[in-house]
Amino acid sequence: MSQTVATTKMSSRGQVVIPETIRDRLRLGPGVQFAVFAQEDVVMLKVINPPSADEFARLKRELQRQARQGGRKRSDIPKTISKVRGRR
């Protein structure tokens, strides 16, 4: 994959515009979400691609399988949520 280089700058509100050449090349449109990573003087944006309905269903089945193997029941959910939220 070839590399596209462009420059931009941050506004006083901390906003950065992704240059049009990059947006077009990556087909980025309004509402696209990013994970933002930083290390030393490097800031990296990674497009977050939500799973398709089929992939989500597959993930759900896998989590349910793991819960059953771990001896978890649906009735355990409220207690677990309270524990995680610190309301033991």
PyMOL Python script that loads the backbone (N, CA, C, O; Angstrom):
from pymol import cmd

cmd.read_pdbstr("""\
ATOM      1  N   MET A   1       0.846  -1.176   0.000  1.00  0.00           N
ATOM      2  CA  MET A   1       0.000   0.000   0.000  1.00  0.00           C
ATOM      3  C   MET A   1       0.886   1.232   0.000  1.00  0.00           C
ATOM      4  O   MET A   1       1.822   1.334   0.793  1.00  0.00           O
ATOM      5  N   SER A   2       0.592   2.158  -0.884  1.00  0.00           N
ATOM      6  CA  SER A   2       1.388   3.376  -0.927  1.00  0.00           C
ATOM      7  C   SER A   2       0.970   4.297   0.205  1.00  0.00           C
ATOM      8  O   SER A   2      -0.112   4.167   0.776  1.00  0.00           O
ATOM      9  N   GLN A   3       1.849   5.222   0.508  1.00  0.00           N
ATOM     10  CA  GLN A   3       1.629   6.106   1.640  1.00  0.00           C
ATOM     11  C   GLN A   3       1.239   7.489   1.148  1.00  0.00           C
ATOM     12  O   GLN A   3       1.812   7.986   0.179  1.00  0.00           O
ATOM     13  N   THR A   4       0.272   8.115   1.805  1.00  0.00           N
ATOM     14  CA  THR A   4      -0.123   9.491   1.507  1.00  0.00           C
ATOM     15  C   THR A   4       0.288  10.348   2.678  1.00  0.00           C
ATOM     16  O   THR A   4      -0.005  10.021   3.828  1.00  0.00           O
ATOM     17  N   VAL A   5       0.967  11.444   2.394  1.00  0.00           N
ATOM     18  CA  VAL A   5       1.416  12.351   3.447  1.00  0.00           C
ATOM     19  C   VAL A   5       0.757  13.701   3.236  1.00  0.00           C
ATOM     20  O   VAL A   5       0.719  14.214   2.118  1.00  0.00           O
ATOM     21  N   ALA A   6       0.244  14.267   4.300  1.00  0.00           N
ATOM     22  CA  ALA A   6      -0.361  15.593   4.268  1.00  0.00           C
ATOM     23  C   ALA A   6      -0.103  16.247   5.617  1.00  0.00           C
ATOM     24  O   ALA A   6       0.272  15.572   6.575  1.00  0.00           O
ATOM     25  N   THR A   7      -0.300  17.544   5.695  1.00  0.00           N
ATOM     26  CA  THR A   7      -0.103  18.240   6.964  1.00  0.00           C
ATOM     27  C   THR A   7      -1.416  18.884   7.396  1.00  0.00           C
ATOM     28  O   THR A   7      -2.298  19.150   6.579  1.00  0.00           O
ATOM     29  N   THR A   8      -1.520  19.126   8.692  1.00  0.00           N
ATOM     30  CA  THR A   8      -2.686  19.778   9.268  1.00  0.00           C
ATOM     31  C   THR A   8      -2.233  20.445  10.553  1.00  0.00           C
ATOM     32  O   THR A   8      -1.075  20.295  10.944  1.00  0.00           O
ATOM     33  N   LYS A   9      -3.102  21.166  11.212  1.00  0.00           N
ATOM     34  CA  LYS A   9      -2.745  21.754  12.506  1.00  0.00           C
ATOM     35  C   LYS A   9      -3.934  21.695  13.438  1.00  0.00           C
ATOM     36  O   LYS A   9      -5.078  21.554  13.007  1.00  0.00           O
ATOM     37  N   MET A  10      -3.645  21.806  14.721  1.00  0.00           N
ATOM     38  CA  MET A  10      -4.675  21.729  15.743  1.00  0.00           C
ATOM     39  C   MET A  10      -5.256  23.117  16.008  1.00  0.00           C
ATOM     40  O   MET A  10      -4.533  24.112  16.044  1.00  0.00           O
ATOM     41  N   SER A  11      -6.581  23.163  16.192  1.00  0.00           N
ATOM     42  CA  SER A  11      -7.243  24.425  16.518  1.00  0.00           C
ATOM     43  C   SER A  11      -7.086  24.731  18.002  1.00  0.00           C
ATOM     44  O   SER A  11      -6.578  23.909  18.765  1.00  0.00           O
ATOM     45  N   SER A  12      -7.522  25.903  18.398  1.00  0.00           N
ATOM     46  CA  SER A  12      -7.454  26.292  19.813  1.00  0.00           C
ATOM     47  C   SER A  12      -8.355  25.408  20.673  1.00  0.00           C
ATOM     48  O   SER A  12      -8.186  25.361  21.891  1.00  0.00           O
ATOM     49  N   ARG A  13      -9.304  24.712  20.060  1.00  0.00           N
ATOM     50  CA  ARG A  13     -10.202  23.807  20.781  1.00  0.00           C
ATOM     51  C   ARG A  13      -9.704  22.372  20.755  1.00  0.00           C
ATOM     52  O   ARG A  13     -10.404  21.471  21.217  1.00  0.00           O
ATOM     53  N   GLY A  14      -8.512  22.141  20.226  1.00  0.00           N
ATOM     54  CA  GLY A  14      -7.943  20.793  20.204  1.00  0.00           C
ATOM     55  C   GLY A  14      -8.428  19.953  19.036  1.00  0.00           C
ATOM     56  O   GLY A  14      -8.211  18.741  19.016  1.00  0.00           O
ATOM     57  N   GLN A  15      -9.077  20.572  18.067  1.00  0.00           N
ATOM     58  CA  GLN A  15      -9.594  19.833  16.914  1.00  0.00           C
ATOM     59  C   GLN A  15      -8.555  19.799  15.801  1.00  0.00           C
ATOM     60  O   GLN A  15      -7.830  20.766  15.566  1.00  0.00           O
ATOM     61  N   VAL A  16      -8.507  18.646  15.119  1.00  0.00           N
ATOM     62  CA  VAL A  16      -7.591  18.461  14.002  1.00  0.00           C
ATOM     63  C   VAL A  16      -8.412  18.034  12.795  1.00  0.00           C
ATOM     64  O   VAL A  16      -9.230  17.120  12.886  1.00  0.00           O
ATOM     65  N   VAL A  17      -8.195  18.690  11.676  1.00  0.00           N
ATOM     66  CA  VAL A  17      -8.892  18.329  10.443  1.00  0.00           C
ATOM     67  C   VAL A  17      -8.041  17.301   9.709  1.00  0.00           C
ATOM     68  O   VAL A  17      -6.845  17.504   9.500  1.00  0.00           O
ATOM     69  N   ILE A  18      -8.667  16.199   9.321  1.00  0.00           N
ATOM     70  CA  ILE A  18      -7.974  15.209   8.503  1.00  0.00           C
ATOM     71  C   ILE A  18      -8.041  15.722   7.070  1.00  0.00           C
ATOM     72  O   ILE A  18      -9.133  15.940   6.545  1.00  0.00           O
ATOM     73  N   PRO A  19      -6.902  15.917   6.436  1.00  0.00           N
ATOM     74  CA  PRO A  19      -6.895  16.487   5.082  1.00  0.00           C
ATOM     75  C   PRO A  19      -7.761  15.681   4.107  1.00  0.00           C
ATOM     76  O   PRO A  19      -7.888  14.461   4.215  1.00  0.00           O
ATOM     77  N   GLU A  20      -8.352  16.410   3.153  1.00  0.00           N
ATOM     78  CA  GLU A  20      -9.271  15.802   2.194  1.00  0.00           C
ATOM     79  C   GLU A  20      -8.641  14.643   1.429  1.00  0.00           C
ATOM     80  O   GLU A  20      -9.305  13.641   1.166  1.00  0.00           O
ATOM     81  N   THR A  21      -7.371  14.773   1.073  1.00  0.00           N
ATOM     82  CA  THR A  21      -6.725  13.681   0.324  1.00  0.00           C
ATOM     83  C   THR A  21      -6.728  12.384   1.121  1.00  0.00           C
ATOM     84  O   THR A  21      -6.911  11.303   0.563  1.00  0.00           O
ATOM     85  N   ILE A  22      -6.524  12.499   2.427  1.00  0.00           N
ATOM     86  CA  ILE A  22      -6.533  11.318   3.304  1.00  0.00           C
ATOM     87  C   ILE A  22      -7.961  10.801   3.467  1.00  0.00           C
ATOM     88  O   ILE A  22      -8.204   9.599   3.369  1.00  0.00           O
ATOM     89  N   ARG A  23      -8.910  11.718   3.718  1.00  0.00           N
ATOM     90  CA  ARG A  23     -10.313  11.303   3.882  1.00  0.00           C
ATOM     91  C   ARG A  23     -10.820  10.574   2.644  1.00  0.00           C
ATOM     92  O   ARG A  23     -11.483   9.543   2.748  1.00  0.00           O
ATOM     93  N   ASP A  24     -10.501  11.119   1.466  1.00  0.00           N
ATOM     94  CA  ASP A  24     -10.946  10.488   0.223  1.00  0.00           C
ATOM     95  C   ASP A  24     -10.299   9.120   0.040  1.00  0.00           C
ATOM     96  O   ASP A  24     -10.977   8.153  -0.308  1.00  0.00           O
ATOM     97  N   ARG A  25      -9.012   9.037   0.270  1.00  0.00           N
ATOM     98  CA  ARG A  25      -8.294   7.778   0.054  1.00  0.00           C
ATOM     99  C   ARG A  25      -8.818   6.673   0.961  1.00  0.00           C
ATOM    100  O   ARG A  25      -8.941   5.522   0.543  1.00  0.00           O
ATOM    101  N   LEU A  26      -9.126   7.032   2.210  1.00  0.00           N
ATOM    102  CA  LEU A  26      -9.596   6.044   3.184  1.00  0.00           C
ATOM    103  C   LEU A  26     -11.121   5.964   3.248  1.00  0.00           C
ATOM    104  O   LEU A  26     -11.675   5.192   4.030  1.00  0.00           O
ATOM    105  N   ARG A  27     -11.791   6.758   2.428  1.00  0.00           N
ATOM    106  CA  ARG A  27     -13.256   6.806   2.404  1.00  0.00           C
ATOM    107  C   ARG A  27     -13.836   7.104   3.794  1.00  0.00           C
ATOM    108  O   ARG A  27     -14.728   6.404   4.274  1.00  0.00           O
ATOM    109  N   LEU A  28     -13.314   8.146   4.416  1.00  0.00           N
ATOM    110  CA  LEU A  28     -13.767   8.549   5.749  1.00  0.00           C
ATOM    111  C   LEU A  28     -14.862   9.596   5.601  1.00  0.00           C
ATOM    112  O   LEU A  28     -14.710  10.568   4.861  1.00  0.00           O
ATOM    113  N   GLY A  29     -15.946   9.392   6.298  1.00  0.00           N
ATOM    114  CA  GLY A  29     -17.054  10.333   6.239  1.00  0.00           C
ATOM    115  C   GLY A  29     -17.446  10.797   7.629  1.00  0.00           C
ATOM    116  O   GLY A  29     -16.870  10.355   8.622  1.00  0.00           O
ATOM    117  N   PRO A  30     -18.427  11.689   7.702  1.00  0.00           N
ATOM    118  CA  PRO A  30     -18.887  12.183   9.003  1.00  0.00           C
ATOM    119  C   PRO A  30     -19.320  11.032   9.906  1.00  0.00           C
ATOM    120  O   PRO A  30     -19.942  10.071   9.453  1.00  0.00           O
ATOM    121  N   GLY A  31     -18.988  11.144  11.165  1.00  0.00           N
ATOM    122  CA  GLY A  31     -19.394  10.145  12.149  1.00  0.00           C
ATOM    123  C   GLY A  31     -18.434   8.983  12.326  1.00  0.00           C
ATOM    124  O   GLY A  31     -18.622   8.165  13.226  1.00  0.00           O
ATOM    125  N   VAL A  32     -17.399   8.891  11.481  1.00  0.00           N
ATOM    126  CA  VAL A  32     -16.421   7.816  11.646  1.00  0.00           C
ATOM    127  C   VAL A  32     -15.742   7.997  13.002  1.00  0.00           C
ATOM    128  O   VAL A  32     -15.365   9.109  13.371  1.00  0.00           O
ATOM    129  N   GLN A  33     -15.592   6.907  13.734  1.00  0.00           N
ATOM    130  CA  GLN A  33     -14.951   6.975  15.049  1.00  0.00           C
ATOM    131  C   GLN A  33     -13.539   6.423  14.976  1.00  0.00           C
ATOM    132  O   GLN A  33     -13.232   5.548  14.166  1.00  0.00           O
ATOM    133  N   PHE A  34     -12.680   6.961  15.849  1.00  0.00           N
ATOM    134  CA  PHE A  34     -11.279   6.572  15.882  1.00  0.00           C
ATOM    135  C   PHE A  34     -10.853   6.217  17.294  1.00  0.00           C
ATOM    136  O   PHE A  34     -11.358   6.779  18.265  1.00  0.00           O
ATOM    137  N   ALA A  35      -9.928   5.288  17.401  1.00  0.00           N
ATOM    138  CA  ALA A  35      -9.174   5.091  18.639  1.00  0.00           C
ATOM    139  C   ALA A  35      -7.935   5.958  18.467  1.00  0.00           C
ATOM    140  O   ALA A  35      -7.378   6.020  17.371  1.00  0.00           O
ATOM    141  N   VAL A  36      -7.496   6.627  19.522  1.00  0.00           N
ATOM    142  CA  VAL A  36      -6.357   7.532  19.441  1.00  0.00           C
ATOM    143  C   VAL A  36      -5.245   6.985  20.328  1.00  0.00           C
ATOM    144  O   VAL A  36      -5.453   6.725  21.513  1.00  0.00           O
ATOM    145  N   PHE A  37      -4.073   6.817  19.746  1.00  0.00           N
ATOM    146  CA  PHE A  37      -2.916   6.292  20.459  1.00  0.00           C
ATOM    147  C   PHE A  37      -1.819   7.351  20.458  1.00  0.00           C
ATOM    148  O   PHE A  37      -1.672   8.097  19.490  1.00  0.00           O
ATOM    149  N   ALA A  38      -1.057   7.413  21.535  1.00  0.00           N
ATOM    150  CA  ALA A  38       0.044   8.368  21.618  1.00  0.00           C
ATOM    151  C   ALA A  38       1.255   7.694  22.240  1.00  0.00           C
ATOM    152  O   ALA A  38       1.141   6.944  23.209  1.00  0.00           O
ATOM    153  N   GLN A  39       2.409   7.975  21.667  1.00  0.00           N
ATOM    154  CA  GLN A  39       3.670   7.507  22.227  1.00  0.00           C
ATOM    155  C   GLN A  39       4.728   8.522  21.847  1.00  0.00           C
ATOM    156  O   GLN A  39       4.971   8.786  20.669  1.00  0.00           O
ATOM    157  N   GLU A  40       5.355   9.088  22.875  1.00  0.00           N
ATOM    158  CA  GLU A  40       6.334  10.154  22.685  1.00  0.00           C
ATOM    159  C   GLU A  40       5.722  11.243  21.808  1.00  0.00           C
ATOM    160  O   GLU A  40       4.714  11.829  22.204  1.00  0.00           O
ATOM    161  N   ASP A  41       6.287  11.542  20.632  1.00  0.00           N
ATOM    162  CA  ASP A  41       5.743  12.622  19.812  1.00  0.00           C
ATOM    163  C   ASP A  41       4.898  12.112  18.640  1.00  0.00           C
ATOM    164  O   ASP A  41       4.705  12.822  17.654  1.00  0.00           O
ATOM    165  N   VAL A  42       4.399  10.881  18.754  1.00  0.00           N
ATOM    166  CA  VAL A  42       3.582  10.287  17.694  1.00  0.00           C
ATOM    167  C   VAL A  42       2.138  10.158  18.177  1.00  0.00           C
ATOM    168  O   VAL A  42       1.876   9.628  19.257  1.00  0.00           O
ATOM    169  N   VAL A  43       1.215  10.649  17.366  1.00  0.00           N
ATOM    170  CA  VAL A  43      -0.219  10.474  17.613  1.00  0.00           C
ATOM    171  C   VAL A  43      -0.755   9.676  16.433  1.00  0.00           C
ATOM    172  O   VAL A  43      -0.529  10.037  15.278  1.00  0.00           O
ATOM    173  N   MET A  44      -1.468   8.588  16.727  1.00  0.00           N
ATOM    174  CA  MET A  44      -1.975   7.735  15.665  1.00  0.00           C
ATOM    175  C   MET A  44      -3.486   7.565  15.832  1.00  0.00           C
ATOM    176  O   MET A  44      -3.977   7.334  16.937  1.00  0.00           O
ATOM    177  N   LEU A  45      -4.208   7.682  14.728  1.00  0.00           N
ATOM    178  CA  LEU A  45      -5.645   7.449  14.718  1.00  0.00           C
ATOM    179  C   LEU A  45      -5.897   6.115  14.037  1.00  0.00           C
ATOM    180  O   LEU A  45      -5.314   5.823  12.993  1.00  0.00           O
ATOM    181  N   LYS A  46      -6.765   5.307  14.627  1.00  0.00           N
ATOM    182  CA  LYS A  46      -7.136   4.020  14.047  1.00  0.00           C
ATOM    183  C   LYS A  46      -8.647   4.007  13.905  1.00  0.00           C
ATOM    184  O   LYS A  46      -9.369   4.179  14.888  1.00  0.00           O
ATOM    185  N   VAL A  47      -9.131   3.804  12.679  1.00  0.00           N
ATOM    186  CA  VAL A  47     -10.574   3.756  12.444  1.00  0.00           C
ATOM    187  C   VAL A  47     -11.163   2.581  13.225  1.00  0.00           C
ATOM    188  O   VAL A  47     -10.633   1.469  13.203  1.00  0.00           O
ATOM    189  N   ILE A  48     -12.258   2.853  13.906  1.00  0.00           N
ATOM    190  CA  ILE A  48     -12.968   1.803  14.632  1.00  0.00           C
ATOM    191  C   ILE A  48     -14.060   1.282  13.702  1.00  0.00           C
ATOM    192  O   ILE A  48     -14.972   2.017  13.324  1.00  0.00           O
ATOM    193  N   ASN A  49     -13.957   0.026  13.345  1.00  0.00           N
ATOM    194  CA  ASN A  49     -14.963  -0.605  12.489  1.00  0.00           C
ATOM    195  C   ASN A  49     -15.850  -1.490  13.353  1.00  0.00           C
ATOM    196  O   ASN A  49     -15.408  -2.534  13.833  1.00  0.00           O
ATOM    197  N   PRO A  50     -17.111  -1.076  13.555  1.00  0.00           N
ATOM    198  CA  PRO A  50     -17.988  -1.915  14.363  1.00  0.00           C
ATOM    199  C   PRO A  50     -18.231  -3.249  13.662  1.00  0.00           C
ATOM    200  O   PRO A  50     -18.224  -3.321  12.433  1.00  0.00           O
ATOM    201  N   PRO A  51     -18.445  -4.294  14.438  1.00  0.00           N
ATOM    202  CA  PRO A  51     -18.672  -5.605  13.819  1.00  0.00           C
ATOM    203  C   PRO A  51     -19.996  -5.626  13.047  1.00  0.00           C
ATOM    204  O   PRO A  51     -20.940  -4.913  13.387  1.00  0.00           O
ATOM    205  N   SER A  52     -20.042  -6.446  12.015  1.00  0.00           N
ATOM    206  CA  SER A  52     -21.287  -6.639  11.274  1.00  0.00           C
ATOM    207  C   SER A  52     -22.267  -7.386  12.185  1.00  0.00           C
ATOM    208  O   SER A  52     -21.880  -7.894  13.238  1.00  0.00           O
ATOM    209  N   ALA A  53     -23.519  -7.447  11.777  1.00  0.00           N
ATOM    210  CA  ALA A  53     -24.527  -8.173  12.563  1.00  0.00           C
ATOM    211  C   ALA A  53     -24.139  -9.639  12.700  1.00  0.00           C
ATOM    212  O   ALA A  53     -24.318 -10.231  13.765  1.00  0.00           O
ATOM    213  N   ASP A  54     -23.610 -10.229  11.634  1.00  0.00           N
ATOM    214  CA  ASP A  54     -23.185 -11.634  11.691  1.00  0.00           C
ATOM    215  C   ASP A  54     -22.019 -11.825  12.658  1.00  0.00           C
ATOM    216  O   ASP A  54     -22.003 -12.771  13.445  1.00  0.00           O
ATOM    217  N   GLU A  55     -21.046 -10.921  12.592  1.00  0.00           N
ATOM    218  CA  GLU A  55     -19.882 -11.015  13.481  1.00  0.00           C
ATOM    219  C   GLU A  55     -20.323 -10.806  14.929  1.00  0.00           C
ATOM    220  O   GLU A  55     -19.844 -11.499  15.827  1.00  0.00           O
ATOM    221  N   PHE A  56     -21.239  -9.849  15.163  1.00  0.00           N
ATOM    222  CA  PHE A  56     -21.728  -9.608  16.509  1.00  0.00           C
ATOM    223  C   PHE A  56     -22.431 -10.855  17.053  1.00  0.00           C
ATOM    224  O   PHE A  56     -22.234 -11.227  18.210  1.00  0.00           O
ATOM    225  N   ALA A  57     -23.244 -11.492  16.221  1.00  0.00           N
ATOM    226  CA  ALA A  57     -23.946 -12.713  16.633  1.00  0.00           C
ATOM    227  C   ALA A  57     -22.947 -13.819  16.971  1.00  0.00           C
ATOM    228  O   ALA A  57     -23.134 -14.550  17.944  1.00  0.00           O
ATOM    229  N   ARG A  58     -21.878 -13.942  16.163  1.00  0.00           N
ATOM    230  CA  ARG A  58     -20.847 -14.944  16.432  1.00  0.00           C
ATOM    231  C   ARG A  58     -20.143 -14.660  17.758  1.00  0.00           C
ATOM    232  O   ARG A  58     -19.903 -15.575  18.546  1.00  0.00           O
ATOM    233  N   LEU A  59     -19.813 -13.388  18.003  1.00  0.00           N
ATOM    234  CA  LEU A  59     -19.169 -13.012  19.265  1.00  0.00           C
ATOM    235  C   LEU A  59     -20.079 -13.304  20.455  1.00  0.00           C
ATOM    236  O   LEU A  59     -19.625 -13.791  21.491  1.00  0.00           O
ATOM    237  N   LYS A  60     -21.373 -13.000  20.298  1.00  0.00           N
ATOM    238  CA  LYS A  60     -22.339 -13.252  21.370  1.00  0.00           C
ATOM    239  C   LYS A  60     -22.408 -14.746  21.698  1.00  0.00           C
ATOM    240  O   LYS A  60     -22.378 -15.133  22.866  1.00  0.00           O
ATOM    241  N   ARG A  61     -22.500 -15.584  20.655  1.00  0.00           N
ATOM    242  CA  ARG A  61     -22.541 -17.037  20.883  1.00  0.00           C
ATOM    243  C   ARG A  61     -21.284 -17.517  21.600  1.00  0.00           C
ATOM    244  O   ARG A  61     -21.360 -18.351  22.502  1.00  0.00           O
ATOM    245  N   GLU A  62     -20.129 -16.992  21.201  1.00  0.00           N
ATOM    246  CA  GLU A  62     -18.869 -17.399  21.831  1.00  0.00           C
ATOM    247  C   GLU A  62     -18.836 -16.978  23.301  1.00  0.00           C
ATOM    248  O   GLU A  62     -18.406 -17.755  24.153  1.00  0.00           O
ATOM    249  N   LEU A  63     -19.279 -15.769  23.606  1.00  0.00           N
ATOM    250  CA  LEU A  63     -19.315 -15.316  25.002  1.00  0.00           C
ATOM    251  C   LEU A  63     -20.284 -16.153  25.830  1.00  0.00           C
ATOM    252  O   LEU A  63     -20.003 -16.477  26.984  1.00  0.00           O
ATOM    253  N   GLN A  64     -21.427 -16.503  25.239  1.00  0.00           N
ATOM    254  CA  GLN A  64     -22.390 -17.345  25.954  1.00  0.00           C
ATOM    255  C   GLN A  64     -21.795 -18.728  26.229  1.00  0.00           C
ATOM    256  O   GLN A  64     -21.992 -19.290  27.307  1.00  0.00           O
ATOM    257  N   ARG A  65     -21.079 -19.263  25.264  1.00  0.00           N
ATOM    258  CA  ARG A  65     -20.426 -20.566  25.431  1.00  0.00           C
ATOM    259  C   ARG A  65     -19.406 -20.510  26.569  1.00  0.00           C
ATOM    260  O   ARG A  65     -19.352 -21.399  27.419  1.00  0.00           O
ATOM    261  N   GLN A  66     -18.597 -19.442  26.566  1.00  0.00           N
ATOM    262  CA  GLN A  66     -17.593 -19.307  27.620  1.00  0.00           C
ATOM    263  C   GLN A  66     -18.237 -19.128  28.993  1.00  0.00           C
ATOM    264  O   GLN A  66     -17.740 -19.657  29.987  1.00  0.00           O
ATOM    265  N   ALA A  67     -19.333 -18.389  29.047  1.00  0.00           N
ATOM    266  CA  ALA A  67     -20.039 -18.194  30.319  1.00  0.00           C
ATOM    267  C   ALA A  67     -20.569 -19.524  30.846  1.00  0.00           C
ATOM    268  O   ALA A  67     -20.445 -19.821  32.034  1.00  0.00           O
ATOM    269  N   ARG A  68     -21.163 -20.327  29.957  1.00  0.00           N
ATOM    270  CA  ARG A  68     -21.665 -21.647  30.369  1.00  0.00           C
ATOM    271  C   ARG A  68     -20.520 -22.521  30.879  1.00  0.00           C
ATOM    272  O   ARG A  68     -20.650 -23.187  31.906  1.00  0.00           O
ATOM    273  N   GLN A  69     -19.405 -22.515  30.160  1.00  0.00           N
ATOM    274  CA  GLN A  69     -18.253 -23.320  30.585  1.00  0.00           C
ATOM    275  C   GLN A  69     -17.729 -22.871  31.941  1.00  0.00           C
ATOM    276  O   GLN A  69     -17.226 -23.680  32.721  1.00  0.00           O
ATOM    277  N   GLY A  70     -17.850 -21.569  32.217  1.00  0.00           N
ATOM    278  CA  GLY A  70     -17.391 -21.034  33.496  1.00  0.00           C
ATOM    279  C   GLY A  70     -18.417 -21.169  34.606  1.00  0.00           C
ATOM    280  O   GLY A  70     -18.194 -20.705  35.725  1.00  0.00           O
ATOM    281  N   GLY A  71     -19.544 -21.805  34.300  1.00  0.00           N
ATOM    282  CA  GLY A  71     -20.562 -22.015  35.325  1.00  0.00           C
ATOM    283  C   GLY A  71     -21.402 -20.785  35.605  1.00  0.00           C
ATOM    284  O   GLY A  71     -22.058 -20.721  36.645  1.00  0.00           O
ATOM    285  N   ARG A  72     -21.403 -19.818  34.721  1.00  0.00           N
ATOM    286  CA  ARG A  72     -22.190 -18.592  34.922  1.00  0.00           C
ATOM    287  C   ARG A  72     -23.619 -18.799  34.452  1.00  0.00           C
ATOM    288  O   ARG A  72     -23.881 -19.520  33.490  1.00  0.00           O
ATOM    289  N   LYS A  73     -24.552 -18.136  35.170  1.00  0.00           N
ATOM    290  CA  LYS A  73     -25.963 -18.200  34.819  1.00  0.00           C
ATOM    291  C   LYS A  73     -26.481 -16.779  34.603  1.00  0.00           C
ATOM    292  O   LYS A  73     -25.879 -15.809  35.064  1.00  0.00           O
ATOM    293  N   ARG A  74     -27.595 -16.673  33.902  1.00  0.00           N
ATOM    294  CA  ARG A  74     -28.203 -15.362  33.658  1.00  0.00           C
ATOM    295  C   ARG A  74     -28.488 -14.640  34.983  1.00  0.00           C
ATOM    296  O   ARG A  74     -28.389 -13.416  35.063  1.00  0.00           O
ATOM    297  N   SER A  75     -28.838 -15.400  36.002  1.00  0.00           N
ATOM    298  CA  SER A  75     -29.157 -14.802  37.303  1.00  0.00           C
ATOM    299  C   SER A  75     -27.921 -14.192  37.984  1.00  0.00           C
ATOM    300  O   SER A  75     -28.066 -13.439  38.947  1.00  0.00           O
ATOM    301  N   ASP A  76     -26.721 -14.501  37.507  1.00  0.00           N
ATOM    302  CA  ASP A  76     -25.488 -13.931  38.061  1.00  0.00           C
ATOM    303  C   ASP A  76     -25.241 -12.501  37.585  1.00  0.00           C
ATOM    304  O   ASP A  76     -24.438 -11.788  38.187  1.00  0.00           O
ATOM    305  N   ILE A  77     -25.908 -12.070  36.525  1.00  0.00           N
ATOM    306  CA  ILE A  77     -25.611 -10.786  35.892  1.00  0.00           C
ATOM    307  C   ILE A  77     -25.802  -9.596  36.838  1.00  0.00           C
ATOM    308  O   ILE A  77     -24.871  -8.803  36.971  1.00  0.00           O
ATOM    309  N   PRO A  78     -26.964  -9.419  37.510  1.00  0.00           N
ATOM    310  CA  PRO A  78     -27.123  -8.245  38.389  1.00  0.00           C
ATOM    311  C   PRO A  78     -26.068  -8.178  39.495  1.00  0.00           C
ATOM    312  O   PRO A  78     -25.550  -7.104  39.799  1.00  0.00           O
ATOM    313  N   LYS A  79     -25.756  -9.322  40.090  1.00  0.00           N
ATOM    314  CA  LYS A  79     -24.750  -9.358  41.156  1.00  0.00           C
ATOM    315  C   LYS A  79     -23.381  -8.941  40.614  1.00  0.00           C
ATOM    316  O   LYS A  79     -22.654  -8.198  41.273  1.00  0.00           O
ATOM    317  N   THR A  80     -23.031  -9.412  39.424  1.00  0.00           N
ATOM    318  CA  THR A  80     -21.745  -9.079  38.825  1.00  0.00           C
ATOM    319  C   THR A  80     -21.677  -7.596  38.490  1.00  0.00           C
ATOM    320  O   THR A  80     -20.649  -6.959  38.718  1.00  0.00           O
ATOM    321  N   ILE A  81     -22.756  -7.040  37.952  1.00  0.00           N
ATOM    322  CA  ILE A  81     -22.787  -5.609  37.634  1.00  0.00           C
ATOM    323  C   ILE A  81     -22.594  -4.784  38.895  1.00  0.00           C
ATOM    324  O   ILE A  81     -21.817  -3.829  38.895  1.00  0.00           O
ATOM    325  N   SER A  82     -23.288  -5.138  39.973  1.00  0.00           N
ATOM    326  CA  SER A  82     -23.137  -4.418  41.236  1.00  0.00           C
ATOM    327  C   SER A  82     -21.707  -4.499  41.753  1.00  0.00           C
ATOM    328  O   SER A  82     -21.161  -3.512  42.246  1.00  0.00           O
ATOM    329  N   LYS A  83     -21.116  -5.657  41.640  1.00  0.00           N
ATOM    330  CA  LYS A  83     -19.729  -5.853  42.104  1.00  0.00           C
ATOM    331  C   LYS A  83     -18.779  -4.950  41.315  1.00  0.00           C
ATOM    332  O   LYS A  83     -17.925  -4.284  41.901  1.00  0.00           O
ATOM    333  N   VAL A  84     -18.924  -4.926  39.998  1.00  0.00           N
ATOM    334  CA  VAL A  84     -18.053  -4.121  39.157  1.00  0.00           C
ATOM    335  C   VAL A  84     -18.228  -2.630  39.444  1.00  0.00           C
ATOM    336  O   VAL A  84     -17.268  -1.860  39.406  1.00  0.00           O
ATOM    337  N   ARG A  85     -19.464  -2.241  39.730  1.00  0.00           N
ATOM    338  CA  ARG A  85     -19.741  -0.830  40.019  1.00  0.00           C
ATOM    339  C   ARG A  85     -19.377  -0.456  41.452  1.00  0.00           C
ATOM    340  O   ARG A  85     -19.541   0.700  41.842  1.00  0.00           O
ATOM    341  N   GLY A  86     -18.896  -1.390  42.227  1.00  0.00           N
ATOM    342  CA  GLY A  86     -18.451  -1.105  43.586  1.00  0.00           C
ATOM    343  C   GLY A  86     -19.548  -1.097  44.618  1.00  0.00           C
ATOM    344  O   GLY A  86     -19.369  -0.545  45.704  1.00  0.00           O
ATOM    345  N   ARG A  87     -20.682  -1.698  44.306  1.00  0.00           N
ATOM    346  CA  ARG A  87     -21.809  -1.729  45.249  1.00  0.00           C
ATOM    347  C   ARG A  87     -21.967  -3.099  45.865  1.00  0.00           C
ATOM    348  O   ARG A  87     -23.091  -3.502  46.163  1.00  0.00           O
ATOM    349  N   ARG A  88     -20.961  -3.780  46.053  1.00  0.00           N
ATOM    350  CA  ARG A  88     -20.948  -5.162  46.543  1.00  0.00           C
ATOM    351  C   ARG A  88     -22.108  -5.384  47.423  1.00  0.00           C
ATOM    352  O   ARG A  88     -22.287  -6.485  47.943  1.00  0.00           O
TER     353      ARG A  88
END
""", "prot")
cmd.dss("prot")
cmd.show_as("cartoon", "prot")
cmd.util.cbc("prot")
cmd.orient("prot")
